[in-house]
């Protein structure tokens, strides 16, 4: 029930320049809109050149941008209304991450993930992947796959926005 995020996380999309990873991804989407294969090639070259399988990593990034992911592009690989709004904010990192975090919190169960983690911490329980998954299912009916780490990527984006601390 959480957005698919394999490879689409701030820790996996390292940039060496002054621009943040989300702004770089948005520029690549705009440059290759409606041409997902060209986008994936650009992402493989830009972010995963030294990976074992750069094109597989790029494919996972593209999936993370779509409907089952963070909903930045549609299945035709065109910017959604959210994607367009983020693209317009790409030169203002604070506002960009604020808008993205709002989407994650309100539209993608991010608020529930934060509440579960805070409740686990308040009750003295460990915030392990299994405890978080169990609490999300029990409290909100949110199902997370056995081996998924999608909540971790979500947490990474919320950290970039200053919503959660390390």
N, CA, C and O of each residue as an XYZ file, in Angstrom:
664
protein
N       0.807     -1.211      0.000
C       0.000      0.000      0.000
C       0.850      1.274      0.000
O       0.343      2.355     -0.302
N       2.114      1.157      0.330
C       3.005      2.322      0.262
C       3.525      2.459     -1.163
O       3.536      1.485     -1.915
N       3.954      3.657     -1.540
C       4.457      3.827     -2.906
C       5.706      2.998     -3.156
O       6.589      2.895     -2.304
N       5.757      2.409     -4.347
C       6.943      1.675     -4.777
C       8.102      2.657     -4.835
O       7.977      3.733     -5.420
N       9.229      2.291     -4.232
C      10.323      3.244     -4.191
C      11.703      2.667     -4.419
O      12.698      3.370     -4.243
N      11.790      1.393     -4.808
C      13.120      0.813     -5.023
C      13.921      1.678     -5.995
O      13.460      1.985     -7.094
N      15.088      2.052     -5.588
C      16.044      2.857     -6.362
C      15.632      4.323     -6.469
O      16.457      5.158     -6.842
N      14.365      4.665     -6.150
C      13.953      6.066     -6.167
C      13.939      6.587     -4.731
O      12.889      6.795     -4.123
N      15.138      6.786     -4.226
C      15.314      7.324     -2.886
C      16.484      8.279     -2.894
O      17.405      8.121     -3.696
N      16.469      9.278     -2.009
C      17.537     10.287     -2.046
C      18.926      9.708     -1.810
O      19.904     10.250     -2.326
N      19.042      8.634     -1.054
C      20.346      8.033     -0.823
C      20.875      7.258     -2.009
O      22.055      6.909     -2.045
N      20.022      6.983     -2.980
C      20.428      6.200     -4.137
C      20.651      7.049     -5.375
O      21.159      6.557     -6.383
N      20.279      8.312     -5.311
C      20.383      9.199     -6.466
C      21.360     10.322     -6.147
O      20.985     11.492     -6.079
N      22.596      9.952     -5.958
C      23.627     10.922     -5.571
C      23.937     11.905     -6.701
O      24.095     11.518     -7.859
N      24.019     13.168     -6.340
C      24.441     14.188     -7.305
C      25.727     14.822     -6.783
O      25.892     15.030     -5.581
N      26.605     15.117     -7.682
C      27.869     15.738     -7.282
C      27.814     17.255     -7.416
O      28.682     17.961     -6.903
N      26.797     17.751     -8.103
C      26.727     19.193     -8.327
C      25.860     19.861     -7.263
O      25.484     19.231     -6.274
N      25.553     21.120     -7.467
C      24.795     21.910     -6.506
C      23.308     21.562     -6.494
O      22.611     21.900     -5.537
N      22.814     20.906     -7.515
C      21.385     20.637     -7.640
C      21.004     19.384     -6.869
O      21.771     18.423     -6.820
N      19.827     19.394     -6.270
C      19.354     18.234     -5.523
C      18.886     17.148     -6.488
O      18.552     17.418     -7.642
N      18.871     15.917     -5.988
C      18.541     14.768     -6.833
C      17.134     14.842     -7.412
O      16.921     14.426     -8.551
N      16.178     15.356     -6.664
C      14.812     15.438     -7.175
C      14.721     16.427     -8.338
O      14.002     16.179     -9.306
N      15.438     17.532     -8.249
C      15.457     18.500     -9.350
C      16.099     17.892    -10.598
O      15.626     18.121    -11.712
N      17.158     17.129    -10.421
C      17.817     16.474    -11.559
C      16.857     15.477    -12.211
O      16.742     15.436    -13.436
N      16.168     14.674    -11.395
C      15.198     13.707    -11.930
C      14.094     14.433    -12.687
O      13.710     14.001    -13.774
N      13.581     15.517    -12.140
C      12.514     16.277    -12.809
C      12.989     16.831    -14.149
O      12.241     16.810    -15.126
N      14.218     17.325    -14.205
C      14.765     17.809    -15.483
C      14.890     16.675    -16.494
O      14.601     16.858    -17.677
N      15.323     15.496    -16.025
C      15.445     14.354    -16.935
C      14.081     13.889    -17.439
O      13.943     13.497    -18.598
N      13.078     13.933    -16.570
C      11.720     13.584    -17.008
C      11.266     14.551    -18.095
O      10.784     14.127    -19.145
N      11.420     15.847    -17.842
C      10.981     16.858    -18.814
C      11.730     16.717    -20.135
O      11.145     16.881    -21.206
N      13.012     16.415    -20.057
C      13.825     16.262    -21.257
C      13.394     15.048    -22.080
O      13.487     15.056    -23.308
N      12.922     14.007    -21.394
C      12.583     12.750    -22.070
C      11.106     12.390    -21.911
O      10.735     11.218    -21.975
N      10.273     13.402    -21.706
C       8.847     13.139    -21.512
C       8.286     12.353    -22.690
O       8.596     12.634    -23.848
N       7.466     11.377    -22.378
C       6.849     10.451    -23.331
C       7.841      9.463    -23.949
O       7.473      8.705    -24.847
N       9.080      9.462    -23.488
C      10.085      8.518    -23.980
C      10.781      7.876    -22.780
O      11.908      8.226    -22.431
N      10.081      6.935    -22.164
C      10.577      6.311    -20.949
C      11.917      5.620    -21.158
O      12.769      5.653    -20.270
N      12.120      4.996    -22.315
C      13.387      4.301    -22.565
C      14.561      5.280    -22.581
O      15.619      4.983    -22.025
N      14.389      6.428    -23.202
C      15.444      7.438    -23.208
C      15.703      7.954    -21.794
O      16.849      8.196    -21.414
N      14.624      8.123    -21.012
C      14.772      8.547    -19.616
C      15.598      7.518    -18.843
O      16.532      7.879    -18.127
N      15.254      6.240    -18.989
C      15.967      5.198    -18.256
C      17.439      5.155    -18.646
O      18.298      4.952    -17.788
N      17.738      5.341    -19.909
C      19.137      5.372    -20.345
C      19.862      6.549    -19.705
O      20.994      6.409    -19.241
N      19.211      7.706    -19.680
C      19.815      8.899    -19.066
C      20.043      8.688    -17.571
O      21.081      9.085    -17.044
N      19.091      8.071    -16.889
C      19.221      7.808    -15.450
C      20.332      6.788    -15.202
O      21.131      6.957    -14.281
N      20.390      5.741    -16.009
C      21.446      4.739    -15.855
C      22.819      5.387    -15.998
O      23.730      5.098    -15.222
N      22.964      6.258    -16.985
C      24.244      6.930    -17.215
C      24.568      7.951    -16.128
O      25.726      8.100    -15.739
N      23.556      8.649    -15.642
C      23.762      9.744    -14.676
C      24.004      9.239    -13.258
O      24.864      9.759    -12.548
N      23.236      8.214    -12.841
C      23.259      7.801    -11.442
C      23.851      6.419    -11.184
O      24.348      6.165    -10.087
N      23.813      5.539    -12.145
C      24.139      4.136    -11.868
C      25.227      3.563    -12.773
O      25.287      2.352    -12.986
N      26.063      4.406    -13.291
C      27.100      3.977    -14.225
C      27.962      2.840    -13.659
O      28.381      1.951    -14.401
N      28.223      2.870    -12.356
C      29.087      1.859    -11.737
C      28.309      0.699    -11.119
O      28.911     -0.192    -10.520
N      27.001      0.694    -11.253
C      26.180     -0.386    -10.675
C      26.356     -1.674    -11.474
O      26.778     -1.649    -12.629
N      26.029     -2.782    -10.848
C      26.116     -4.082    -11.520
C      25.192     -4.126    -12.734
O      25.570     -4.647    -13.784
N      23.973     -3.579    -12.596
C      23.006     -3.552    -13.699
C      22.361     -2.170    -13.752
O      21.262     -1.978    -13.232
N      23.042     -1.200    -14.381
C      22.545      0.177    -14.399
C      21.139      0.318    -14.973
O      20.353      1.126    -14.479
N      20.814     -0.443    -15.994
C      19.503     -0.298    -16.627
C      18.382     -0.849    -15.738
O      17.264     -0.335    -15.760
N      18.674     -1.876    -14.970
C      17.665     -2.381    -14.019
C      17.407     -1.352    -12.933
O      16.257     -1.124    -12.558
N      18.454     -0.733    -12.428
C      18.298      0.319    -11.407
C      17.481      1.478    -11.990
O      16.608      2.018    -11.310
N      17.751      1.859    -13.226
C      17.011      2.947    -13.874
C      15.548      2.559    -14.085
O      14.659      3.400    -13.952
N      15.293      1.291    -14.412
C      13.916      0.815    -14.574
C      13.151      0.955    -13.267
O      11.978      1.328    -13.270
N      13.806      0.658    -12.154
C      13.173      0.779    -10.847
C      12.890      2.231    -10.499
O      11.869      2.530     -9.879
N      13.780      3.138    -10.889
C      13.521      4.567    -10.678
C      12.267      4.976    -11.439
O      11.393      5.646    -10.889
N      12.179      4.575    -12.701
C      11.006      4.921    -13.513
C       9.725      4.383    -12.881
O       8.707      5.076    -12.879
N       9.753      3.178    -12.353
C       8.572      2.615    -11.676
C       8.207      3.436    -10.448
O       7.028      3.624    -10.150
N       9.207      3.919     -9.743
C       8.965      4.732     -8.557
C       8.334      6.078     -8.856
O       7.780      6.720     -7.964
N       8.416      6.503    -10.092
C       7.830      7.783    -10.496
C       6.377      7.656    -10.931
O       5.655      8.651    -10.993
N       5.947      6.434    -11.231
C       4.624      6.204    -11.816
C       3.526      6.081    -10.756
O       3.742      6.358     -9.577
N       2.356      5.662    -11.204
C       1.159      5.615    -10.362
C       1.340      4.783     -9.096
O       0.899      5.204     -8.027
N       1.974      3.616     -9.186
C       2.182      2.771     -8.001
C       3.333      3.277     -7.141
O       3.587      2.761     -6.052
N       4.022      4.288     -7.645
C       5.097      4.914     -6.898
C       4.657      6.265     -6.355
O       3.663      6.368     -5.635
N       5.411      7.296     -6.710
C       5.169      8.630     -6.151
C       4.293      9.522     -7.034
O       4.088     10.694     -6.718
N       3.783      8.981     -8.128
C       2.767      9.634     -8.958
C       3.249     10.943     -9.594
O       2.480     11.895     -9.724
N       4.506     10.982     -9.981
C       5.084     12.164    -10.625
C       4.845     12.120    -12.126
O       4.704     13.162    -12.766
N       4.800     10.923    -12.687
C       4.473     10.742    -14.108
C       3.333      9.745    -14.234
O       3.089      8.942    -13.333
N       2.635      9.809    -15.371
C       1.593      8.821    -15.641
C       2.215      7.662    -16.418
O       3.421      7.649    -16.667
N       1.396      6.703    -16.793
C       1.922      5.522    -17.477
C       2.442      5.819    -18.880
O       3.188      5.015    -19.439
N       2.064      6.956    -19.456
C       2.609      7.381    -20.739
C       3.908      8.167    -20.588
O       4.452      8.690    -21.561
N       4.389      8.239    -19.359
C       5.604      8.963    -18.980
C       5.505     10.458    -19.281
O       6.420     11.073    -19.830
N       4.352     11.015    -18.897
C       4.103     12.456    -18.965
C       3.920     12.954    -17.539
O       3.331     12.258    -16.711
N       4.411     14.133    -17.248
C       4.258     14.692    -15.910
C       2.784     14.774    -15.520
O       1.952     15.234    -16.302
N       2.468     14.322    -14.301
C       1.127     14.490    -13.749
C       0.998     15.930    -13.255
O       1.948     16.707    -13.355
N      -0.158     16.287    -12.728
C      -0.302     17.640    -12.169
C       0.674     17.835    -11.011
O       1.245     18.915    -10.861
N       0.872     16.797    -10.186
C       1.888     16.877     -9.136
C       3.263     17.067     -9.751
O       4.024     17.931     -9.316
N       3.590     16.267    -10.761
C       4.888     16.379    -11.418
C       5.126     17.765    -11.992
O       6.226     18.304    -11.879
N       4.104     18.343    -12.605
C       4.231     19.702    -13.147
C       4.487     20.718    -12.038
O       5.315     21.616    -12.189
N       3.771     20.571    -10.919
C       3.963     21.490     -9.791
C       5.383     21.356     -9.244
O       6.041     22.361     -8.973
N       5.854     20.130     -9.082
C       7.224     19.930     -8.596
C       8.240     20.475     -9.587
O       9.235     21.081     -9.190
N       7.995     20.261    -10.872
C       8.915     20.753    -11.898
C       9.041     22.283    -11.811
O      10.138     22.826    -11.943
N       7.928     22.961    -11.590
C       7.959     24.425    -11.463
C       8.747     24.880    -10.241
O       9.284     25.987    -10.224
N       8.817     24.038     -9.228
C       9.516     24.390     -7.977
C      10.964     23.908     -7.949
O      11.646     24.107     -6.944
N      11.450     23.288     -9.007
C      12.744     22.603     -8.964
C      13.927     23.516     -8.679
O      14.985     23.030     -8.280
N      13.783     24.820     -8.871
C      14.902     25.744     -8.602
C      14.883     26.274     -7.167
O      15.782     27.012     -6.765
N      13.870     25.901     -6.403
C      13.778     26.301     -5.002
C      13.675     25.023     -4.165
O      12.581     24.507     -3.939
N      14.809     24.526     -3.716
C      14.880     23.225     -3.056
C      13.952     23.127     -1.848
O      13.293     22.103     -1.665
N      13.887     24.173     -1.020
C      13.027     24.121      0.162
C      11.565     23.945     -0.221
O      10.872     23.100      0.346
N      11.100     24.727     -1.167
C       9.698     24.642     -1.587
C       9.421     23.329     -2.329
O       8.341     22.752     -2.203
N      10.402     22.869     -3.097
C      10.270     21.601     -3.800
C      10.048     20.458     -2.815
O       9.099     19.686     -2.956
N      10.922     20.352     -1.820
C      10.803     19.263     -0.849
C       9.577     19.432      0.041
O       8.983     18.442      0.466
N       9.195     20.661      0.326
C       7.978     20.897      1.106
C       6.751     20.375      0.350
O       5.900     19.709      0.940
N       6.655     20.669     -0.930
C       5.516     20.201     -1.735
C       5.532     18.681     -1.874
O       4.483     18.041     -1.801
N       6.709     18.102     -2.072
C       6.818     16.651     -2.202
C       6.453     15.970     -0.887
O       5.745     14.963     -0.884
N       6.934     16.516      0.229
C       6.616     15.946      1.541
C       5.116     16.028      1.813
O       4.538     15.083      2.350
N       4.484     17.125      1.457
C       3.042     17.263      1.651
C       2.305     16.154      0.900
O       1.381     15.542      1.435
N       2.718     15.902     -0.329
C       2.118     14.826     -1.130
C       2.326     13.465     -0.455
O       1.391     12.669     -0.359
N       3.525     13.204      0.003
C       3.826     11.933      0.662
C       2.984     11.773      1.931
O       2.407     10.712      2.169
N       2.918     12.821      2.734
C       2.192     12.747      3.997
C       0.690     12.589      3.803
O       0.054     11.783      4.483
N       0.127     13.350      2.883
C      -1.330     13.391      2.750
C      -1.893     12.376      1.766
O      -3.021     11.913      1.935
N      -1.124     12.025      0.739
C      -1.663     11.187     -0.329
C      -1.083      9.775     -0.381
O      -1.656      8.899     -1.028
N       0.044      9.541      0.292
C       0.733      8.255      0.154
C       0.971      7.550      1.490
O       1.908      6.759      1.602
N       0.160      7.815      2.489
C       0.232      7.180      3.808
C       1.450      7.597      4.627
O       1.776      6.941      5.616
N       2.115      8.657      4.240
C       3.291      9.094      4.987
C       2.972      9.497      6.412
O       3.744      9.218      7.330
N       1.837     10.152      6.601
C       1.434     10.569      7.941
C       1.262      9.353      8.849
O       1.663      9.380     10.013
N       0.668      8.296      8.320
C       0.460      7.094      9.105
C       1.790      6.422      9.465
O       1.950      5.911     10.574
N       2.731      6.424      8.534
C       4.052      5.851      8.816
C       4.725      6.617      9.956
O       5.271      6.008     10.876
N       4.686      7.941      9.896
C       5.289      8.772     10.951
C       4.618      8.494     12.294
O       5.297      8.331     13.307
N       3.288      8.440     12.304
C       2.556      8.185     13.554
C       2.923      6.829     14.158
O       3.114      6.716     15.368
N       3.019      5.810     13.316
C       3.370      4.474     13.805
C       4.773      4.478     14.404
O       4.990      3.915     15.477
N       5.712      5.100     13.731
C       7.091      5.152     14.244
C       7.133      5.907     15.572
O       7.794      5.467     16.512
N       6.435      7.039     15.655
C       6.407      7.808     16.906
C       5.768      7.008     18.032
O       6.247      7.040     19.165
N       4.686      6.286     17.725
C       4.024      5.472     18.743
C       4.916      4.332     19.223
O       4.959      4.030     20.416
N       5.630      3.699     18.285
C       6.554      2.637     18.680
C       7.642      3.189     19.597
O       7.980      2.579     20.611
N       8.182      4.339     19.235
C       9.228      4.957     20.059
C       8.689      5.343     21.436
O       9.356      5.135     22.450
N       7.481      5.903     21.469
C       6.890      6.334     22.737
C       6.618      5.158     23.667
O       6.686      5.299     24.888
N       6.312      4.006     23.094
C       6.028      2.828     23.921
C       7.282      2.024     24.233
O       7.203      0.980     24.881
N       8.444      2.501     23.777
C       9.706      1.834     24.072
C      10.006      0.655     23.165
O      10.958     -0.086     23.410
N       9.212      0.470     22.126
C       9.460     -0.625     21.191
C      10.482     -0.185     20.147
O      10.622      1.002     19.853
N      11.185     -1.157     19.601
C      12.150     -0.871     18.540
C      11.412     -0.565     17.247
O      10.346     -1.120     16.982
N      11.988      0.322     16.446
C      11.382      0.678     15.157
C      12.025     -0.154     14.045
O      12.581      0.375     13.082
N      11.927     -1.462     14.213
C      12.440     -2.373     13.190
C      11.443     -2.426     12.030
O      10.284     -2.037     12.173
N      11.908     -2.904     10.901
C      11.035     -3.025      9.729
C       9.806     -3.867     10.053
O       8.692     -3.504      9.675
N       9.994     -4.984     10.744
C       8.863     -5.855     11.071
C       7.880     -5.179     12.016
O       6.669     -5.299     11.834
N       8.385     -4.470     13.022
C       7.489     -3.770     13.952
C       6.688     -2.683     13.237
O       5.497     -2.510     13.495
N       7.341     -1.959     12.347
C       6.653     -0.906     11.596
C       5.591     -1.528     10.695
O       4.455     -1.056     10.657
N       5.957     -2.583      9.971
C       5.005     -3.259      9.089
C       3.802     -3.785      9.862
O       2.661     -3.605      9.438
N       4.058     -4.440     11.006
C       2.965     -4.989     11.814
C       2.052     -3.880     12.335
O       0.829     -4.009     12.300
N       2.643     -2.811     12.811
C       1.839     -1.710     13.361
C       1.017     -1.019     12.273
O      -0.127     -0.637     12.519
N       1.574     -0.856     11.096
C       0.815     -0.244      9.999
C      -0.381     -1.107      9.621
O      -1.470     -0.591      9.368
N      -0.179     -2.413      9.583
C      -1.275     -3.319      9.240
C      -2.339     -3.315     10.334
O      -3.532     -3.216     10.048
N      -1.910     -3.421     11.562
C      -2.832     -3.498     12.697
C      -3.623     -2.192     12.869
O      -4.835     -2.219     13.083
N      -2.942     -1.080     12.777
C      -3.586      0.207     13.085
C      -4.360      0.787     11.907
O      -5.439      1.349     12.092
N      -3.814      0.654     10.682
C      -4.413      1.334      9.534
C      -4.825      0.397      8.397
O      -5.432      0.836      7.420
N      -4.499     -0.882      8.522
C      -4.795     -1.798      7.434
C      -3.887     -1.604      6.235
O      -4.213     -2.039      5.130
N      -2.757     -0.957      6.442
C      -1.783     -0.729      5.377
C      -0.891     -1.960      5.270
O      -0.220     -2.339      6.230
N      -0.891     -2.577      4.099
C      -0.120     -3.794      3.885
C       1.209     -3.476      3.214
O       1.273     -2.690      2.268
N       2.252     -4.092      3.713
C       3.593     -3.911      3.164
C       4.170     -5.293      2.936
O       4.073     -6.160      3.805
N       4.769     -5.506      1.777
C       5.362     -6.799      1.446
C       6.431     -7.213      2.439
O       7.042     -6.383      3.112
N       6.636     -8.505      2.510
C       7.558     -9.092      3.480
C       8.977     -8.522      3.367
O       9.623     -8.259      4.381
N       9.457     -8.333      2.143
C      10.854     -7.900      1.963
C      10.974     -6.465      1.468
O      12.070     -6.030      1.113
N       9.893     -5.737      1.439
C       9.946     -4.390      0.895
C      10.626     -3.412      1.845
O      10.599     -3.588      3.063
N      11.229     -2.393      1.275
C      11.814     -1.316      2.069
C      11.275      0.032      1.596
O      11.942      1.057      1.736
N      10.066      0.027      1.034
C       9.497      1.261      0.491
C       9.332      2.344      1.552
O       9.485      3.529      1.256
N       9.023      1.949      2.777
C       8.875      2.956      3.822
C      10.211      3.644      4.103
O      10.240      4.789      4.554
N      11.300      2.955      3.839
C      12.619      3.543      4.065
C      12.902      4.662      3.063
O      13.445      5.702      3.436
N      12.537      4.456      1.784
C      12.703      5.516      0.787
C      11.792      6.692      1.122
O      12.188      7.852      1.006
N      10.566      6.376      1.540
C       9.636      7.426      1.939
C      10.235      8.253      3.075
O      10.189      9.483      3.049
N      10.790      7.575      4.058
C      11.415      8.251      5.174
C      12.581      9.125      4.702
O      12.790     10.222      5.221
N      13.339      8.630      3.715
C      14.445      9.420      3.171
C      13.982     10.719      2.544
O      14.607     11.761      2.737
N      12.876     10.666      1.784
C      12.342     11.904      1.188
C      11.822     12.848      2.265
O      12.008     14.061      2.171
N      11.170     12.294      3.288
C      10.663     13.141      4.374
C      11.818     13.754      5.170
O      11.703     14.873      5.670
N      12.915     13.032      5.285
C      14.107     13.575      5.938
C      14.665     14.755      5.121
O      15.038     15.785      5.684
N      14.718     14.594      3.810
C      15.213     15.694      2.956
C      14.362     16.955      3.138
O      14.862     18.072      3.008
N      13.072     16.766      3.441
C      12.165     17.899      3.624
C      12.217     18.444      5.052
O      11.577     19.453      5.351
N      12.972     17.787      5.934
C      13.060     18.242      7.311
C      11.905     17.777      8.184
O      11.749     18.255      9.307
N      11.096     16.854      7.684
C       9.936     16.363      8.444
C      10.364     15.375      9.512
O       9.814     15.377     10.613
N      11.344     14.525      9.200
C      11.865     13.557     10.165
C      13.367     13.755     10.304
O      14.036     14.236      9.389
N      13.875     13.379     11.450
C      15.317     13.460     11.738
C      15.935     12.088     11.532
O      15.233     11.078     11.487
N      17.262     12.061     11.406
C      17.977     10.777     11.271
C      17.780      9.878     12.428
O      18.319      8.772     12.450
